[in-house]
Amino acid sequence: MTSLRKLGSSDLEVFPLALGGNVFGWTADQAASFAVLDAYTAAGGNFVDTADSYSAWVDGNSGGESETVLGKWLAARGNRDDVVLATKVSQHPEYPGLSAANIKAAADASLRRLGTDHIDLYYTHFDKPEVPVEEIVGALDELVKAGKVRHIAASNISAERLAASLEFSDREGLARYVALQPHYNLVSRDTYEGELGDLAERSGLAAVPYYALAAGFLTGKYRPGTAVDSPRAGGAAKHLETGRGRRVLAALDEIAEAHDAPVATVALAWLAGRPTVAAPIASARTVEQLPALLGVAELNLTEDETERLTRASA
């Protein structure tokens, strides 16, 4: 049985891979989404990440599709208490921003779509610097006190704003961020390492990185001269043009071969072993894509392998 990881200073314990819900209601229809969720939880997974805006960018969608699919699955399986459910606020077309009124209205809308009375981990999706941290944290604290949210977290926030938020929470005795969701992977380290990562470590925050596989590049399926049919192909393939991308891919190939493991598993294992990281986020459109992601729970890289990847990605 895979051991769960404590999420920062919270009482939440999570599987070392968070299942990304961005594909639910987008590239995975309801039946495919249910199949992926069933397979993930059957393997011991318990941490599902979504947002109220998923997938408003798709023609014909209005936002909330992922939460709706998740809500139907939770109702059908009757397993709400077995799942650590994370969602986010600030980007839904009908609930944009982080004003106190909007945070509370958006949370209620998310709860309705998810068919639950509480959200385990509620993120500010993108920080809005024009809104005082006091207003944001105050509204989030009200949701915690009302029992609608268990713990709060932040995504896409500067170190300066995160520090101010934590200081306000501590000073006023209000709900405090327990986790951070940064853009972080083997080919994008400066998006987290440094001031932001150091602050998270000092403050006892857990990191739950998104783009853990660099939009698919770190699965190894993008190679010179190879065309990949994916909505994210353009963004992923650009890493082939960089020295770092090529070095990382070469190191991943060698280590994956040594472990007889998929390239994606090795990339996730490196990330899962970084300071503060509790669980990388990765999504799967099909059940067939899941084993390479779930393998992170069992793969232990040696110190030498970890260092080789760290050097290659520098």
Secondary structure in CASP SS format (residue, H / E / C, confidence):
PFRMAT SS
TARGET T0000
AUTHOR 0000-0000-0000
METHOD secondary structure of the structure
MODEL  1
M C 1.00
T C 1.00
S C 1.00
L C 1.00
R E 1.00
K E 1.00
L C 1.00
G C 1.00
S C 1.00
S C 1.00
D C 1.00
L C 1.00
E E 1.00
V E 1.00
F C 1.00
P C 1.00
L C 1.00
A E 1.00
L E 1.00
G E 1.00
G C 1.00
N C 1.00
V C 1.00
F E 1.00
G C 1.00
W C 1.00
T C 1.00
A E 1.00
D C 1.00
Q H 1.00
A H 1.00
A H 1.00
S H 1.00
F H 1.00
A H 1.00
V H 1.00
L H 1.00
D H 1.00
A H 1.00
Y H 1.00
T H 1.00
A H 1.00
A C 1.00
G C 1.00
G C 1.00
N C 1.00
F E 1.00
V E 1.00
D E 1.00
T C 1.00
A C 1.00
D C 1.00
S C 1.00
Y C 1.00
S C 1.00
A C 1.00
W C 1.00
V C 1.00
D C 1.00
G C 1.00
N C 1.00
S C 1.00
G C 1.00
G C 1.00
E H 1.00
S H 1.00
E H 1.00
T H 1.00
V H 1.00
L H 1.00
G H 1.00
K H 1.00
W H 1.00
L H 1.00
A H 1.00
A H 1.00
R H 1.00
G C 1.00
N C 1.00
R H 1.00
D H 1.00
D H 1.00
V C 1.00
V E 1.00
L E 1.00
A E 1.00
T E 1.00
K E 1.00
V E 1.00
S E 1.00
Q E 1.00
H E 1.00
P C 1.00
E C 1.00
Y E 1.00
P E 1.00
G C 1.00
L C 1.00
S C 1.00
A H 1.00
A H 1.00
N H 1.00
I H 1.00
K H 1.00
A H 1.00
A H 1.00
A H 1.00
D H 1.00
A H 1.00
S H 1.00
L H 1.00
R H 1.00
R H 1.00
L H 1.00
G C 1.00
T C 1.00
D C 1.00
H C 1.00
I E 1.00
D E 1.00
L E 1.00
Y E 1.00
Y E 1.00
T E 1.00
H C 1.00
F C 1.00
D C 1.00
K C 1.00
P C 1.00
E C 1.00
V C 1.00
P C 1.00
V H 1.00
E H 1.00
E H 1.00
I H 1.00
V H 1.00
G H 1.00
A H 1.00
L H 1.00
D H 1.00
E H 1.00
L H 1.00
V H 1.00
K H 1.00
A C 1.00
G C 1.00
K C 1.00
V E 1.00
R E 1.00
H E 1.00
I E 1.00
A E 1.00
A E 1.00
S E 1.00
N C 1.00
I C 1.00
S C 1.00
A H 1.00
E H 1.00
R H 1.00
L H 1.00
A H 1.00
A H 1.00
S H 1.00
L H 1.00
E H 1.00
F H 1.00
S H 1.00
D H 1.00
R H 1.00
E H 1.00
G C 1.00
L C 1.00
A C 1.00
R C 1.00
Y E 1.00
V E 1.00
A E 1.00
L E 1.00
Q E 1.00
P C 1.00
H E 1.00
Y C 1.00
N E 1.00
L C 1.00
V C 1.00
S E 1.00
R C 1.00
D C 1.00
T C 1.00
Y C 1.00
E C 1.00
G C 1.00
E H 1.00
L H 1.00
G H 1.00
D H 1.00
L H 1.00
A H 1.00
E H 1.00
R H 1.00
S H 1.00
G C 1.00
L C 1.00
A E 1.00
A E 1.00
V C 1.00
P C 1.00
Y E 1.00
Y C 1.00
A C 1.00
L C 1.00
A H 1.00
A H 1.00
G H 1.00
F H 1.00
L H 1.00
T H 1.00
G C 1.00
K C 1.00
Y C 1.00
R C 1.00
P C 1.00
G C 1.00
T C 1.00
A C 1.00
V C 1.00
D C 1.00
S C 1.00
P C 1.00
R C 1.00
A H 1.00
G H 1.00
G H 1.00
A H 1.00
A H 1.00
K H 1.00
H H 1.00
L H 1.00
E H 1.00
T C 1.00
G H 1.00
R H 1.00
G H 1.00
R H 1.00
R H 1.00
V H 1.00
L H 1.00
A H 1.00
A H 1.00
L H 1.00
D H 1.00
E H 1.00
I H 1.00
A H 1.00
E H 1.00
A H 1.00
H H 1.00
D C 1.00
A C 1.00
P C 1.00
V H 1.00
A H 1.00
T H 1.00
V H 1.00
A H 1.00
L H 1.00
A H 1.00
W H 1.00
L H 1.00
A H 1.00
G C 1.00
R C 1.00
P C 1.00
T C 1.00
V E 1.00
A C 1.00
A C 1.00
P C 1.00
I E 1.00
A E 1.00
S C 1.00
A C 1.00
R C 1.00
T C 1.00
V H 1.00
E H 1.00
Q H 1.00
L H 1.00
P H 1.00
A H 1.00
L H 1.00
L H 1.00
G H 1.00
V H 1.00
A H 1.00
E C 1.00
L C 1.00
N C 1.00
L C 1.00
T C 1.00
E H 1.00
D H 1.00
E H 1.00
T H 1.00
E H 1.00
R H 1.00
L H 1.00
T H 1.00
R H 1.00
A H 1.00
S C 1.00
A C 1.00
END
